[in-house]
Amino acid sequence: MRPRRPKATPSEDLFRARLSNQLDLKHPLIRLAGLIVWESFETEFGALYHETLGRPGKPTRLMVGLSYLKHSYSLSDVTVASVTRCDEGRGQTKSLRGVSQRGGAANVGSEA
């Protein structure tokens, strides 16, 4: 089954800070994410999902992003899964701690 699209949330929420205000927008991974045309991945991988059968898939952007991190930093599936948590309701990554520019398992999991 195709992944569900995250629902748009009002950005005028008084009691929550916008995520973009909490992130270092100059971080190489954030800059890279801004350059990637995510819709092309959704188009290509979307054909692999069945419309009605099965459990809804994880968001394509999440899966492609985690695959990129795994490959770029030579991480195992277990390591990638241990440093990320997926908010099932929204399909967004809640935390990705300690992935540094140098990468490697030694740099994953420590607080950044």
C-alpha positions in Angstrom: 0.0 0.0 0.0 1.3 3.5 -0.8 2.7 5.6 2.0 0.2 8.2 3.4 1.0 11.8 2.8 1.7 13.7 6.1 -1.1 16.1 6.9 -0.2 19.8 6.8 -0.2 21.3 10.3 -0.8 24.9 11.1 2.5 26.8 11.4 0.9 29.4 13.6 0.9 27.1 16.7 1.9 29.5 19.6 3.3 26.9 21.8 5.6 25.1 19.4 8.7 26.3 17.7 9.0 25.7 14.0 11.5 22.8 13.3 13.3 25.0 10.7 14.1 27.4 13.6 15.7 24.6 15.6 17.9 23.2 12.9 21.3 24.3 11.6 20.3 25.2 8.1 23.9 25.3 7.1 24.4 21.6 8.0 25.5 19.6 4.9 22.7 17.1 5.2 20.0 19.8 5.5 21.5 21.6 2.5 21.5 18.3 0.5 17.9 17.6 1.4 17.0 21.0 -0.1 18.6 20.1 -3.3 17.0 16.7 -3.8 13.9 16.5 -5.9 11.9 14.2 -3.6 8.9 13.9 -5.9 11.0 12.0 -8.4 11.6 9.3 -5.9 7.9 9.2 -5.0 7.1 8.8 -8.7 9.6 6.0 -9.3 8.9 4.0 -6.1 5.2 4.7 -6.1 4.7 2.2 -8.9 6.0 -0.6 -6.6 3.2 -0.2 -4.1 -0.2 -1.8 -4.4 -3.1 0.7 -4.0 -5.2 -1.2 -1.5 -3.4 -4.3 -0.2 -1.2 -4.4 2.8 -0.1 -2.0 5.5 0.6 1.6 4.4 4.3 2.0 3.6 6.7 4.3 5.3 7.1 7.7 3.5 9.4 7.5 0.5 11.4 10.4 1.6 12.2 8.8 5.0 13.2 5.5 3.3 15.4 7.2 0.7 17.0 9.4 3.3 17.8 6.5 5.7 19.2 4.5 2.8 21.4 7.5 1.9 22.7 7.8 5.5 23.3 4.0 5.7 25.3 4.1 2.5 27.2 7.3 3.1 28.2 6.6 6.7 28.7 2.8 6.3 26.0 2.0 8.9 24.2 -1.2 9.5 20.4 -1.5 9.5 20.4 -1.9 13.2 22.5 1.3 13.7 20.3 3.4 11.5 17.2 2.1 13.2 18.7 2.7 16.7 19.4 6.4 16.0 16.1 7.2 14.4 12.6 7.1 15.5 9.6 7.4 13.2 6.5 9.2 14.3 4.0 6.7 13.0 1.2 9.3 12.8 3.0 11.8 10.7 5.7 9.6 9.1 8.4 12.1 10.0 11.8 11.4 11.7 11.8 12.7 15.2 15.4 12.4 16.0 18.6 11.6 14.3 21.3 12.2 16.8 25.0 12.2 16.3 25.4 11.8 12.6 28.5 13.9 11.9 30.2 14.8 8.7 32.9 12.2 9.2 30.3 9.5 9.8 31.0 6.0 10.9 29.5 4.0 13.7 31.6 5.7 16.3 30.0 9.1 15.5 26.4 7.8 15.6 24.4 7.8 18.7 26.3 10.4 20.6 24.6 13.7 21.3 25.4 16.3 18.7 
